[in-house]
């Protein structure tokens, strides 16, 4: 009975965030496919689906979609945890369409802005011309955007702690590393924060103090 109850709870949770878990299932399939590719073939295969400057110039719509269906590095389980902690929470709160709007906006806009900044660096001579073919795939921009919009899910004053934490997590690499992906991640957080109009009317903000009091009985 306990196993049936647990399976029912898991199934109910997954059904409450269908977009998140369909996306995660696609990532599982593509990750398994990557593990069956030779290293040389994998690199060439992913580069054709990368949102680098070269591919964006030739096939912008195609690579913006396909780049979000693959994980660079081949580790799926950490993303399953991250999707459950952030994407699923946002989808359950905002609804599938609003959640997807945030994720797509962050993925697309952060990609275009960061690659635009990289193109500017190449033209100034601050980055090599070979950077136009840089491998750039994955779901991290969409994830960062959703983490940004979740700021509004937390009640004041805890909201400010959440905001300070995510700005530190995504801001420090930008200061120390200063890569175009660090820039893209920080832009994604800002895009998520700019999605405030989508959160209006989505219910009372989560108060950690109230949750703690409930757990204590």
PEWO-V597263 format. One line per field, one symbol per residue. ss: DSSP state (h for helix, s for strand, l for the rest). phi: phi as a letter, one per 30 degrees, with the letter a starting at -180 (. if undefined). burial: # if it has 24 or more other C-alpha atoms within 12 Angstrom, else .. A space follows every 50 residues. Layout:
# PEWO-V597263
ss=???
phi=???
burial=???
This chain:
# PEWO-V597263
ss=lhhhhhhhhhhhhhhllhhhhhhhhhhhhhhhhhhlllhhhhhhhhhlll llhhhhhhhhhhhhhhhhhlllllllhhhhhhhhhhhhhhhhhhlhhhhh hhhhhhhhhhhhhhhhhhhhhhhhllllhhhhhllllllhhhhhhhhhhh hhhslllhhhhhhhhhhhhhhhhhhhlllhhhhhhhhhhhhhhhhhhhhl lllllslhhhhhhhhhl
phi=.dddddddddddddddbddedddddddddddddddccdedddddddddcd cddddddcbdddddddddcbcdjicdeedddddddcddddddddjddded ddddddddddddddddddddddddidbdddddcedbbkcddddddddddd eddcddcdeddedddddddcddddddchcdddddddddeddedddeedcd icjdddceddddddddi
burial=.............#.######.##..##.##..#.......#...##### ######......##########.#.#..##.###.###########.### ###################...........#################### ####.......##..##..##.......###############.##.##. ....#............
